[in-house]
Amino acid sequence: MKSQRGFSLLEIVVVIVLIAALTGIGAAVIGGAMPGRQLKGAARDIATQLRFTRAQAIASGREQVFEIDVGDRHWTAAGKRQGQLPDDIELLVTTAREETPARDVAVVRFFPDGSATGGRIVLKLDDGAWRIDVGWLTGEVTLQRGEGRR
């Protein structure tokens, strides 16, 4: 008697069901990580623009300003760069009182020597948070996970 080689229809269906289940689980995991990626991307974007504004102040020898409107979630950096934060990200900004031209507008001013007026920007979404600090003495921009102390 000859033995047959190959897979039965039942075996093929079981494999397809397993692949579909694993794909569904993978999609759920990736989908759940998207808000965190959006938050981290927004924080990185703001930190990058703050660093760019500082570099422009040093390179040009003139003061440069990074401005963020907390109300409409819009920011403006040196070189007329602009951006918008997603509506679902909560925004908390602390800057020098002298650098607040309007109620919902915060400004970080960078000087030609690299120093700044300093400040902190916290972006929050669900349980995640990213903190951007601008040192007033050095103008250094740091990006860290978490809210930090207020």
C-alpha positions as CSV (number, residue, x, y, z in Angstrom):
1,M,0.0,0.0,0.0
2,K,1.2,3.5,-0.9
3,S,1.1,6.3,1.6
4,Q,-0.2,9.6,0.4
5,R,1.7,12.8,1.0
6,G,0.3,16.3,1.5
7,F,-2.1,18.1,3.8
8,S,-5.7,17.5,4.4
9,L,-8.3,20.3,4.0
10,L,-8.8,20.4,7.7
11,E,-5.1,21.0,8.4
12,I,-5.0,23.8,5.9
13,V,-8.0,25.5,7.4
14,V,-6.5,25.2,10.9
15,V,-3.3,26.9,9.7
16,I,-5.2,29.7,8.0
17,V,-7.3,30.3,11.2
18,L,-4.1,30.5,13.3
19,I,-2.5,33.0,10.9
20,A,-5.7,35.1,10.9
21,A,-5.8,35.1,14.7
22,L,-2.1,36.1,15.0
23,T,-2.6,38.9,12.4
24,G,-5.6,40.2,14.4
25,I,-3.6,40.2,17.7
26,G,-0.7,42.0,16.0
27,A,-3.0,44.6,14.5
28,A,-4.5,45.3,18.0
29,V,-1.1,45.6,19.6
30,I,0.1,48.0,16.9
31,G,-3.2,50.0,17.0
32,G,-2.9,50.4,20.7
33,A,0.6,51.8,20.4
34,M,-0.4,54.5,17.9
35,P,-1.5,57.1,20.4
36,G,1.8,56.7,22.2
37,R,3.7,57.2,19.0
38,Q,1.6,60.2,18.1
39,L,2.5,61.7,21.5
40,K,6.2,61.0,21.3
41,G,6.3,62.3,17.7
42,A,4.7,65.6,18.7
43,A,7.1,66.0,21.7
44,R,10.1,65.3,19.4
45,D,8.8,67.8,16.9
46,I,8.5,70.6,19.4
47,A,11.9,69.7,20.9
48,T,13.5,69.8,17.5
49,Q,12.0,73.2,16.7
50,L,13.2,74.6,20.0
51,R,16.7,73.3,19.2
52,F,16.5,74.8,15.7
53,T,15.4,78.2,17.2
54,R,18.3,78.1,19.6
55,A,20.7,77.3,16.8
56,Q,19.3,80.2,14.7
57,A,19.9,82.6,17.6
58,I,23.5,81.5,17.9
59,A,24.2,81.5,14.1
60,S,22.5,84.8,13.4
61,G,23.7,86.6,16.5
62,R,20.1,87.8,17.1
63,E,17.4,86.8,19.5
64,Q,15.0,84.2,18.2
65,V,11.6,83.3,19.6
66,F,9.6,80.0,19.9
67,E,6.0,80.8,20.5
68,I,3.2,78.3,21.4
69,D,-0.5,79.2,21.6
70,V,-2.0,76.8,24.1
71,G,-5.5,77.7,23.1
72,D,-5.4,76.9,19.4
73,R,-2.5,74.4,19.9
74,H,-0.3,76.1,17.3
75,W,3.4,76.8,17.5
76,T,5.8,79.1,15.6
77,A,9.6,78.8,15.5
78,A,12.5,80.6,14.0
79,G,12.5,80.9,10.2
80,K,8.7,81.1,10.1
81,R,8.4,77.4,10.8
82,Q,4.9,76.5,12.1
83,G,3.0,73.5,13.3
84,Q,-0.2,72.3,14.9
85,L,-0.6,69.8,17.7
86,P,-3.3,67.1,17.6
87,D,-6.5,68.0,19.5
88,D,-6.4,64.9,21.7
89,I,-3.0,65.8,23.2
90,E,-3.1,67.8,26.5
91,L,-0.7,70.7,26.6
92,L,0.8,72.3,29.8
93,V,3.3,75.1,29.3
94,T,5.4,77.0,31.9
95,T,7.6,79.9,30.8
96,A,8.9,83.2,32.2
97,R,6.1,85.6,33.1
98,E,7.7,88.4,31.1
99,E,7.6,86.2,28.0
100,T,3.8,85.9,28.0
101,P,2.4,88.3,25.3
102,A,-1.2,87.0,25.7
103,R,-3.1,84.9,28.1
104,D,-2.9,81.6,26.1
105,V,0.5,82.3,24.4
106,A,3.8,81.2,25.9
107,V,7.2,82.3,24.5
108,V,10.7,80.9,24.9
109,R,13.3,83.5,23.9
110,F,16.8,82.3,22.8
111,F,19.7,84.7,23.0
112,P,22.8,84.8,20.7
113,D,25.0,83.3,23.4
114,G,22.8,80.2,23.5
115,S,21.0,81.0,26.7
116,A,17.2,81.3,27.0
117,T,14.4,82.5,29.1
118,G,13.7,78.8,29.9
119,G,10.5,76.9,30.3
120,R,8.8,73.5,30.4
121,I,6.3,72.0,27.9
122,V,4.4,68.9,29.0
123,L,2.4,66.9,26.4
124,K,0.0,64.3,27.8
125,L,-2.2,61.7,26.2
126,D,-4.1,59.1,28.3
127,D,-1.5,57.7,30.7
128,G,1.5,58.9,28.8
129,A,3.4,62.1,29.1
130,W,6.6,63.7,27.6
131,R,8.4,66.7,29.1
132,I,10.5,69.2,27.2
133,D,12.7,71.4,29.4
134,V,14.6,74.5,28.2
135,G,17.4,75.5,30.5
136,W,17.5,79.2,31.1
137,L,21.3,79.4,31.6
138,T,22.4,77.2,28.8
139,G,19.4,77.1,26.6
140,E,19.7,73.3,26.4
141,V,16.6,71.5,25.3
142,T,15.9,68.1,26.8
143,L,13.2,65.6,26.1
144,Q,12.2,63.1,28.8
145,R,9.3,60.7,29.3
146,G,6.9,61.7,32.1
147,E,5.6,64.9,33.5
148,G,8.3,65.6,36.1
149,R,7.9,67.8,39.1
150,R,6.1,71.1,38.8
